[in-house]
Amino acid sequence: MWLCAMQLISGRHWADNRAQIARLLAELPPARPLLVLLPENFALFGERQGYLDGAERLGEGPIQFQLASWAQEHGIWLVAGAMPTTIPGSEHIHTSSLVFDPAGARRGHYHKIHLFDVDVADNHGRYRESETFSPGQEVSLTDSPFGPLGLSICYDLRFPELYRRLSAQGARVLLVPAAFTAVTGEAHWEPLLRARAIENQCYVVAANQGGSHETGRQTWGHSMIIDPWGRVLACQDSGPATVLVKMDPGLVDELKRTMPVLQHARLL
């Protein structure tokens, strides 16, 4: 079983981003089963109005149709890191992660719970996702050949209680699609990812945006895959690329047997 994190430098327009993703998918090795995680904002990376205009109803729209088609064409489990989806009756939208199986069927979804309302010392400065997005309300696991997949998105990474709930419910692979800023990424990206892997004894697949975007944003990159012992197995510093690792399911079982931290936890 293989795990893949795809790193992109997405822009405002779906057509350009679609071509970038298609090229990287065409370069994947033939090994299967294979799980591919796209980063946050893989389809649209722009300003507020662009997300509102490009949002799709869950289960409908050209972006989701293309995702299902790619999953089927390449015979992969494809996790659409995060894209805008509509909320019936609301002027706000969700940012959502979608899971497609090799038959092209959507097997699960997750709406981002924690919204990035912070000030960062970069050229963008002020981030207020809550002006455009509404938070999700539910944690989400999706069954797969790799074990249950624990879904999360970007800023969620700073909230360990979410991942503990996912692992307590059986997650074996934690997925972290992101568009971490260069400033916050340099300081916190790898330590947080390794901590989530270690404390939950799960594989972590983290797909980040990685470079300079047409909006002026700078993202950190360093997409990586981490094993349940906290070892970084592969990492891509910057630029569009894929990070590929062979999964050892037995390692999860071994660690849960020899160091049963979930059984020892007292504050759940």
N, C-alpha and C positions, 0 to 999 in steps of 0.2 A: 504494500500500500504506500502511496506517495502523496506528499503534501506540497503544495506550491503556493507561494505568495507572489502576486504580480504587482510590481511597482510601476507607476505611471507618472507623467507630468500632464495632467488633464487641463483642458481649456474650456472656454465658454460653450463650444459647439459640439453636439453629439456626433456629427459626421466625422469630425477630426479625431475625437476620442475613440470612436468605433474603429477607425482604421488602425489606430495605435494598438488597441486590444487585439484586433484580428491578426495583426502581424505577429504578436507575441504568442497567441494561441497556436498559430501555424507552426511555430518553432518548438512546441512541446515534444518531448520524447514519447515513444509509443507505450510506455509502461502504464498499466491500468490494474486496479482502480486508482484514480487520480483525483484529488480535490484541489481546485484552483480558487483562491480568494482574491477578488479585486479590491482595490482600496476604496475609501470613502470618496464621494464625488467623482467616481470613475466616469460617469456619463456627462456631468455638467459641473464645471468649477468656475463660478463667476460671482455675480452679485445677486441680491435678493430677488429682483424681478425675473432674472433668468431661472431661478429655482421654481418660482411660482408658475411661470409660463411652461416650464418643462415637466412639471409634476404629472404623474400618471395615476389613474385609478388602479388600485391593487388588482392584478390579474388582467390588465388591459394596457394597450399602448405599444408603440414601436420599440421602445427600449426593452421592455420585458419580452416582447416577441423575439427580438434578436438574442437576448440572453438564453431563452429556451432553445432557440435554433442552434446556438453555439454549443450548448451542453449536449444536445443530441448529435450534432455533426462530429464533435470530438470525443464523444463517449466519456464525458467527465462529469464529476460533481462540481458545479459552478456556483460559487457564492458571490452574489452581487453585493459588494461591500456596503455601499450605501447610496441610495438615490432618492429623489423627492417623490413622495406619493401623496395623493389628495386625501383630505378628511371630509366626508360628506357633511354638508351644512356648515363648514368652517372656512374662514378666510386664511387660516393657517394650514400648514402641511406637516407631514411627518418626514423624517429622514429614515429610510428603511433598508434593512438588509434582507435579501431574498435568496433562498436556497433552491437550486434546480438539480434534478437527478439526470443520469445519462439518457433517459428517455425524453427529457425536456419538460418534465412535470415539475411544477413548483411544490416543494415538499415542506417548506416552512418559511416563516418571515419573522422579523423583529423590528419594532419601532424604537429608535434611540430614546433612552430614558433620561440621560443626563445631558443637558444643553450647555453649550460652551458660551457662557456670559462672563467674559473676563477681559481684562486689559493686559496687553502684552507689549513689551518694549521692542517692537519691530515697526516696519514701515506701514503696517495696517493699523496697529494700535488698539482699536476697539473692536471687540467681537461680541455680538449679541444675537445668538441663534434664536432666542425666544421671541425676537421681533418677527420671525418668519415661521418658525417651527413650533409645534406643540410636542410635549414629551410623551413617549409611550408609557404604558402602565404595567406591562407584564414582561417577566423574563421568558426566554424562549430557548428550548432545546429541539434539535432535529435529529431523528435517528438516521444513521448512515452506516456503510460498511466500515467506517473508521471509528465507530462508536458514536454515542450521542455528541452532537456538535453544540457547544455553548456559544450563543450569538451575542455580540456586543459591538459597539461602534465608538471609536476614538476617545472622547472625553470620559466615557464609561470607565476607561482604564484606571482612572484615579479613585475608583470606588470599589474597594476589595470585597465589600459585602455582596455585590452583584455576582462576582465570580465564585464566592463561597456558596451562594445559593445554587448556582449552576452546577458546581462540583458535587454538592450534597445531593442533587437530583440525578447525578450519574454522568455528567459531562466528562469526556475523555480528551476532547480537543476543544480548546478555547480559541475563538476567531476574533481578531482585532483589526478590522479595516479602519484606516485613519487618514487624516490630512493634518498631522501634527505640525505645528509651526516649527521653523528652524530654531527659534529661541527656546521654546519649551521642550522640543525634541532633544536638543543637545544636552539639556540638563536632566531630563527625566525619562525619556522613551525607553531605553534599554533597562534601567533599574526597575521600572514598574513592570515591564513585560516579564523579566526574569522572576520577579517576586510573585506574579500571578501564576507562573508555571510551578515554582517551588512550593508555594503554600497550598496549591490545589492538586499537585501531582498530576498535571495534565500537560499534553503538548500545547504549545501556543503558536499559532500562525498569525503573523502580524504583517499586513500589507499596507504600506504608507505611500502617500504621494511623495515625490522625491526630486524637487528642483525649483526652478524659477518659473512662475506662471504668468500668463499674459495679463492677469489682473494686478500684478505687482507683488503677489503673495510669494513667500519663500517657505517651502516645506522641507522637512528634515530628511526624508528618505529612510535609509537603514532598515528596509523591510527585512524581516528575519523570521526564522523558525527555531523554536527553543524546545528542548526535551523536558520531561517531567523532573529531571534533576537540576534544571536551570541552566543547562549548557546551550550556548548559541551554536547551532549546527550549521547555519549558513546565513549570510547577510549580504545585502546589496546596498552600498553606500548611497549612490545617487543615480538618477537617470532611469529611463524605462528598461525593465529587465524582469526576469522571473528568478525566484529563489526556490530551489527544488530539494527535497529531502525525503529519504525513505523512512517510513514510520515503523517503529518496533512496538507493536501493541503489548508485548510481554513486559516491557519496561514499566508501563503503567501498573500492571498487575503486581509486579515484583515490589515496587515501591509502596503500594497500598498494603501489601502483606508485611513487609519488613519495617515500615515506618508509618503506622496507621494514624496519621495526624487527624483525619476527620473523626475517628473514633475517640481520640483523646481530647478534642475540642470541648470546652466547658461553657462557652458563652453563645452557643447557637440558639 
